[in-house]
Amino acid sequence: MNRYPVWKYIIIVIALLFGVLYTLPNFYGESPAVQISSAKATVKVDSSMLARVEQALQKHDMRASGIFYDAGATHGSVRARFDNPDIQFRAKSVLEQELNTDPSDPTYVVAFNLLSNTPQWLQNIHALPMYLGLDLRGGVHFLMQVDTRAVMNKRIQGLQASVRSVLRDKNVRHAGISRNGDAIDIKFREPETREKAKDVLASQLPELALADGTDGTELTLVATLRPQTLAQTVEAAVQQNISTLSKRVNELGVAEPVIQRQGADRIVVQLPGVQDVSRAKDIIGRTATLEVRMVDESVMRGTEETAAVPFGSELFKVGKGAPVVLYKDPVITGEYIANATASFDQYHEPSVSIDLNGDGGRRMREATRDKIGKLMAIVLFEKGKGEVLTVATIRDELGSRFQITGMGSTEAANDLALLLRAGSLAAPMEIIEERTIGPQLGADNIEKGFKSTLYGFAAITVFMVIYYHLFGMFSVIALAVNLLLLIAVLSTLQATLTLPGIAAIAFTLGMAIDANVLINERIREELRGGKSPQAAIAGGFEHAWATILDSNVTTLIAGLGLLIFGSGPIRGFAVVHCLGILTSIFSSVFVSRGIANLWYGRRKKLAGVSIGQVWKPNA
C-alpha cells in the first residue's frame, strides 16, 4: 500500500543529482578578469585571439588562471581570468598595448570583467551560475524612448521622393506633389492621367493606400501609408535600434547586458557592473553612417599609399579592399537603404541583396548608368573614421534593388547585411529614465535577500518539526529538495536573478509548505476516522492531491498573467514564481511521499505514526 516501485526512487535520485550539480556553480563565486572584444564593426574576435592573449601575457611575465573564447557574443570575445585584482589591472594595460598597434584608433577593447570560478567539469555539462541582475550586482539602467514620429516622417519623405521618381520614369505628367500631414497629395489636370498614375503607383508602391480627391478645380490623388505598413515600419525601426545597441554595448565589456523592448516604442538597457554613466551614454548614443562611394580610378590600384591623392578624393587605409582612394561625394548614404539581406547570386555564391527607397534607387541609377565595369565601395563611418566594408565591380546599371557579390562565405554575407541594416540607429532615441546602482548596494541586497530566505526557511522548519514531529521533518526535507530544484532549474535556464526573484523564492517556500500542511492534516483526519496508520498515510496523500492541484493551478494562472502582461521586475518575479509552483508540486507530493514510504512502508504491524497530536472528537 505504501511502497514505491524502484523506478520512482530512481527518478527522485536523478532529480536530487540534477539539483546538486546545477546548484553548485552558484557557490563558487567570481574572480577578476578582463574581456577582449572588437572595437570595430568589421573586425571579429575568433579563437586565434586565445594564442595572442597568452603570448602577450607571457611576454610580460604574467599568467592567467584561465583563458576562454565566447563565440556567443556579437563579434566574439575572449576572457582571461586572474588570481587577484592587481594582476587584472596590469593585464588590462598590457593587452591594450600589445593588441592595439594604433592607440588613437584601437581595434580591440579590453574591459574589466568577472568570471565564475566554476570548475571545468561542471562547465562541460553546462552547469553555470545564474546571472545577477542590476539590483544585485550594481550598474546602469536606461529607459529609452524611440521617436516613432521621426521614423514615420523619414518614411513619408522617402515615399514622396519615390512617387516623384516612379511617375517620372513612367512618363506620367502631374501638376505637383506636396505633403499634407501624413499624406502625399498629387495634383492632376485630367482624370485619365490620374487613373494611369493610380495604376502605376499601385503596382510599384504597394505599401501606399490611394484615394481620389479634389483641391478646388484640380484633381488630386491622396497617398497614405497603409496601417500594417506603418506598424511594420515602426517595428523594424525599434528592432534595428535594439540590434545596433547590442553591438555598441559590446564595447563596454559588459558580460550580461539586458537590452529588451518594453511596450511599443521603448527600449530598456541594463548594464550590470558598469559605473561610468557618461561613457555608457556616449557609446549608446553614438551615431554611425554608411556611404556608397565610387572608386577614384585615376589612382592605379596598388599605388594608393604612395600616389598623390587627387583633390575631391580621399584615401582609406582600413577595411576590406583597402587601401583605396574614393571620391568624397557619396552616391547614396545609409538613410536610403530600406533593407539588406544575405542571399545567393546566380552562381549560388553568397551575396547581399540591398533594397533602396525610391529616391535612393534614382540616385543609384544615375550614378551607375555610365560606369559599368567601374569599382564602387561601401564605407562605414563611426567615431569620425571611415572603414571600407567592401569594394565591388559594377556589372550592370543598378536601381532600387541590387546585389553585392564575391562575399566569400555565408557568414561574411550575414555580417555585411547586418552592418548595412544596423550600422546606425534607425530612429533617434531619448533617455527618459536613468538609474545608477552601486556595487555595494547590490551586495547588501544579496545579503539581505539571502538572510530573509534563510530565516524564513528556518522558521518554517521549527514550526513544522514542533507541530508535525517526524512528518514535519519529511515536509522540511521535501521543501529543501524544492528549493534545490528551483535554483538548479533557474541556473540551467541561465535566468537573471533579481531582487524580485529572491522575493519569489521566499514566497515559493510558503506556497510549497502549504501543500505539505494539507497532506499532514489529511493524514490526521484519516487517523481520527479510525483508519489504520498505513491506510491513513495512503488516504492522506491521495485525498489531498486534488486540493493541492487546484490551489497550485489557480496560483499558476495568476503567475502566468504576471508573466504575460507584466514587464521588468514583475516578469522576473513571475518567472521564478511559476517555476517554483512546478517544482513544489513535484517535491511536496512525489518526494515527501517517497520519504514517508521509505520510512513507514516496510512496517507491516505499524501501531502509530509521528505526526503530532491527533485530536479526536471524543477525547
Residue pairs with C-beta under 8 A, 6 or more apart in sequence:
1 534
1 535
1 538
1 601
2 534
2 537
2 538
2 596
2 597
2 600
2 601
3 597
3 601
3 602
4 593
4 594
4 597
4 598
4 601
8 590
8 594
9 594
9 598
11 590
12 590
12 591
12 594
15 481
15 485
15 586
15 591
16 481
16 484
18 485
18 488
19 481
19 484
19 485
19 487
19 488
20 484
20 488
21 122
21 125
21 127
21 488
22 127
22 487
22 488
22 489
22 491
22 492
23 484
23 487
23 488
23 491
24 118
24 122
24 127
25 116
25 118
25 122
25 127
25 128
25 129
25 491
26 129
26 130
26 487
26 491
28 116
28 117
28 118
28 119
28 129
29 116
29 117
30 114
30 115
30 116
30 117
31 65
31 81
31 82
31 83
31 114
31 115
31 116
31 117
32 81
32 82
32 84
32 85
32 87
32 88
32 112
32 114
33 79
33 80
33 81
33 82
33 88
33 112
33 113
33 114
33 115
34 79
34 80
34 82
34 88
34 91
34 92
34 95
34 110
34 111
34 112
34 113
34 253
35 77
35 78
35 79
35 110
35 111
35 112
35 113
35 253
35 255
36 45
36 49
36 53
36 77
36 78
36 79
36 80
36 95
36 99
36 108
36 109
36 110
37 45
37 73
37 75
37 76
37 77
37 78
37 108
37 109
37 111
37 250
37 251
37 253
38 44
38 45
38 75
38 76
38 77
38 107
38 108
38 109
38 250
39 106
39 107
39 108
39 109
39 251
40 107
40 318
40 382
40 387
41 75
41 247
41 288
41 380
41 382
41 387
41 419
41 423
42 319
42 320
42 380
42 387
42 389
42 419
43 75
43 107
43 108
44 75
44 76
44 415
45 73
45 75
45 76
45 77
45 78
45 108
46 69
46 76
47 69
47 71
49 69
49 76
49 78
50 67
50 69
50 78
52 98
52 99
53 64
53 67
53 78
53 80
53 95
53 99
54 64
54 67
56 94
56 95
56 98
56 99
57 63
57 64
57 80
57 91
57 94
57 95
59 94
59 98
60 90
60 94
62 87
62 90
62 91
62 94
64 80
64 81
64 82
64 91
65 81
65 82
65 83
66 80
66 81
66 115
67 78
67 79
67 80
67 81
68 78
68 79
68 80
68 81
68 115
69 76
69 77
69 78
70 76
70 77
70 78
70 79
73 250
74 246
74 247
74 250
75 247
75 250
77 250
79 113
79 115
80 91
80 95
81 115
82 88
82 91
88 112
92 110
92 111
92 112
95 108
95 110
96 103
96 106
96 110
97 103
99 107
99 108
99 110
100 106
100 107
100 108
101 107
105 318
105 385
109 250
109 251
109 252
109 253
110 253
111 252
111 253
111 254
112 253
112 273
113 253
113 255
113 273
114 255
114 273
116 128
116 129
118 127
118 128
118 129
122 128
126 492
127 491
127 492
128 491
128 494
129 491
130 487
130 490
130 491
130 494
130 495
130 496
130 497
131 256
131 272
131 494
131 495
131 496
131 497
132 272
132 442
132 446
132 496
132 497
133 258
133 270
133 272
133 496
133 497
133 498
133 499
133 501
133 572
134 140
134 141
134 258
134 270
134 271
134 272
134 437
134 442
134 498
135 437
135 441
135 442
135 445
135 498
135 499
136 442
136 445
136 446
136 449
136 497
136 498
136 499
136 502
137 272
137 273
137 439
137 442
138 272
138 273
138 275
138 437
138 438
138 439
138 440
138 441
138 442
139 254
139 270
139 271
139 272
139 273
139 274
139 275
139 436
139 437
140 269
140 270
140 271
140 274
140 275
140 277
140 280
140 434
140 435
140 436
140 437
141 268
141 269
141 270
141 271
141 433
141 434
141 435
141 436
141 437
142 268
142 269
142 270
142 280
142 281
142 284
142 431
142 433
142 434
143 262
143 266
143 267
143 268
143 269
143 431
143 432
143 433
143 434
144 266
144 267
144 268
144 269
144 284
144 429
144 430
144 431
144 432
145 265
145 266
145 429
145 430
145 431
145 432
146 237
146 238
146 241
146 265
146 266
146 267
146 427
146 428
146 429
147 427
147 428
147 429
147 430
148 234
148 237
148 264
148 265
148 427
150 427
150 428
151 233
151 234
151 237
151 426
151 427
152 182
152 225
152 230
152 233
152 234
154 335
154 427
155 225
155 230
155 233
156 179
156 182
156 184
156 225
157 179
158 336
158 338
158 357
158 358
158 359
158 360
159 184
159 205
159 207
159 208
159 223
159 225
159 357
159 358
160 177
160 179
160 184
161 357
161 358
161 359
161 362
162 205
162 357
162 358
162 359
162 361
163 177
163 184
163 186
163 201
163 205
163 208
163 223
163 358
164 177
164 358
165 358
165 359
165 361
165 362
166 200
166 201
166 204
166 205
166 358
167 174
167 177
167 186
167 197
167 200
167 201
170 200
172 193
172 196
172 197
172 200
173 193
174 186
174 187
174 188
174 193
174 197
175 187
175 188
175 189
175 218
176 186
176 187
177 184
177 185
177 186
177 187
178 184
178 185
178 187
179 185
180 222
182 224
182 225
183 222
183 223
183 224
184 208
184 222
184 223
184 224
185 213
185 215
185 220
185 221
185 222
185 223
186 197
186 220
186 221
186 222
186 223
187 215
187 218
187 219
187 220
188 194
188 197
188 218
188 219
188 220
188 221
189 218
189 219
190 219
191 219
194 212
194 219
194 221
197 221
198 210
198 212
198 221
201 208
201 210
201 221
201 223
202 208
202 210
205 223
205 358
207 225
207 226
207 229
208 223
208 224
208 225
208 226
209 223
209 224
209 225
209 226
210 221
210 222
210 223
211 221
211 222
211 224
212 219
212 220
212 221
212 222
213 219
213 220
213 221
213 222
214 220
225 233
234 264
234 265
236 426
237 426
237 427
238 261
238 264
238 265
238 267
238 426
238 427
240 421
240 422
240 425
240 426
241 267
241 425
241 426
241 427
241 429
242 259
242 260
242 261
242 267
243 418
243 421
243 422
244 288
244 422
244 423
244 424
244 425
244 426
245 259
245 267
245 269
245 284
246 257
246 259
247 422
248 283
248 284
248 286
249 257
249 259
249 269
249 271
249 280
249 283
249 284
251 283
252 271
252 274
252 279
252 280
252 283
254 271
254 272
254 273
254 274
255 272
255 273
256 272
256 496
257 269
257 270
257 271
257 272
258 268
258 269
258 270
258 272
258 496
259 267
259 268
259 269
259 270
260 267
260 268
261 267
261 268
262 268
262 567
262 568
263 567
266 432
267 429
268 568
269 284
271 280
273 439
274 280
275 436
275 438
275 439
277 434
277 436
281 431
285 429
286 382
286 383
287 424
287 425
288 380
288 381
288 382
288 423
288 424
289 333
289 334
289 380
289 381
289 423
289 424
290 333
290 334
290 337
290 378
290 379
290 380
290 381
290 389
290 419
290 420
290 423
290 424
291 330
291 332
291 333
291 334
291 378
291 379
291 381
291 386
292 330
292 331
292 332
292 333
292 364
292 376
292 377
292 378
292 379
293 326
293 327
293 328
293 329
293 330
293 331
293 376
293 377
293 379
294 326
294 327
294 331
294 367
294 371
294 374
294 375
294 376
294 377
295 324
295 325
295 326
295 327
295 374
295 375
295 376
295 377
295 391
296 310
296 313
296 325
296 326
296 327
297 374
297 375
298 310
299 307
299 309
299 310
299 313
299 325
300 307
301 324
304 315
304 323
304 324
304 325
305 315
305 317
305 323
307 325
309 315
309 325
310 325
312 327
312 328
312 329
313 325
313 326
313 327
313 328
314 325
314 326
314 327
314 328
314 386
315 323
315 324
315 325
316 322
316 323
316 324
316 325
316 326
316 377
316 379
316 386
316 387
316 388
317 323
318 385
318 386
318 387
318 388
319 379
319 380
319 386
319 387
319 388
319 389
320 388
320 389
320 390
320 391
321 377
321 388
321 390
321 391
322 388
324 375
324 377
324 388
324 391
326 377
326 379
331 363
331 364
331 367
331 368
331 376
332 356
332 360
332 363
332 364
332 367
334 420
334 423
334 424
336 356
336 357
336 359
336 360
336 363
337 354
337 355
337 356
337 360
337 420
337 421
338 355
338 356
338 357
338 360
339 354
339 355
339 421
340 352
340 353
340 354
340 355
340 416
340 417
340 420
340 421
341 352
341 353
341 417
342 350
342 351
342 352
342 353
342 410
342 413
342 414
342 416
342 417
343 350
343 351
343 352
343 353
343 403
343 413
344 350
344 351
345 351
345 403
345 405
349 405
349 406
349 407
350 407
350 408
350 409
350 410
350 412
350 413
351 403
351 404
351 405
351 406
351 407
351 413
352 403
352 404
352 407
352 413
352 416
352 417
352 420
353 401
353 402
353 403
354 401
354 402
354 403
354 404
354 420
355 400
355 401
356 364
356 399
356 400
356 401
357 400
358 400
360 400
361 399
361 400
361 401
364 398
364 399
364 400
364 402
365 397
365 398
365 399
367 398
368 376
368 394
368 397
368 398
369 397
371 394
372 394
372 395
372 396
372 397
373 393
373 394
374 393
374 394
375 391
375 392
375 393
375 394
376 391
376 392
376 393
376 394
377 388
377 389
377 390
377 391
377 392
378 388
378 389
378 390
378 392
378 404
378 420
379 386
379 387
379 388
379 389
380 386
380 387
380 389
380 419
380 423
381 387
382 423
389 416
389 419
389 420
390 404
390 406
390 407
390 416
392 404
392 405
392 406
404 416
407 413
407 416
445 499
449 499
449 502
449 503
450 502
452 502
452 506
453 502
453 505
453 506
453 509
456 506
456 509
456 510
457 479
457 480
457 483
457 509
460 476
460 479
460 509
460 510
460 513
461 476
463 472
464 472
464 473
464 475
464 476
464 513
464 516
465 472
465 473
465 476
466 472
467 612
468 475
468 520
468 611
468 612
469 610
469 611
469 612
470 599
470 609
470 610
470 611
471 520
471 523
471 596
471 609
471 610
471 611
471 612
472 520
472 612
474 516
474 592
474 595
474 596
474 599
475 513
475 516
475 517
475 519
475 520
475 588
475 592
477 591
477 592
477 595
478 512
478 516
478 587
478 588
478 591
478 592
478 595
479 509
479 512
479 513
479 516
479 587
479 588
481 587
481 591
482 508
482 509
482 512
482 580
482 583
482 584
482 586
482 587
482 588
482 591
483 505
483 508
483 509
485 583
485 586
485 587
486 505
486 508
486 576
486 579
486 580
486 583
487 505
489 579
489 583
490 497
490 501
490 576
490 579
495 501
495 575
495 576
496 572
498 569
498 572
499 569
500 569
500 570
500 572
500 573
500 576
501 572
501 573
501 575
501 576
503 573
504 572
504 573
504 574
504 575
504 576
504 577
504 580
505 576
505 580
507 577
507 580
508 576
508 577
508 580
508 581
508 583
508 584
511 552
511 555
511 580
511 581
511 584
512 580
512 583
512 584
512 587
512 588
513 588
514 551
515 544
515 548
515 551
515 552
515 584
515 585
515 588
515 589
516 588
516 592
518 544
518 547
518 548
519 540
519 541
519 544
519 548
519 588
519 589
519 592
520 540
520 611
520 612
522 539
522 540
522 541
522 543
522 544
523 536
523 537
523 539
523 540
523 541
523 609
523 611
524 540
524 611
524 612
524 614
525 540
526 535
526 536
526 537
526 539
526 540
526 543
527 533
527 536
527 609
527 611
527 614
528 614
528 615
528 616
528 617
531 539
532 606
533 600
533 606
533 607
533 608
533 609
534 600
534 606
536 609
537 596
537 600
537 609
541 589
541 593
541 596
545 589
548 585
548 588
548 589
549 585
552 581
552 584
552 585
555 581
556 578
556 581
556 582
559 574
559 577
559 578
559 581
560 574
560 578
562 570
562 571
562 573
562 574
562 577
563 571
563 574
563 575
563 578
566 573
566 574
600 606
600 609
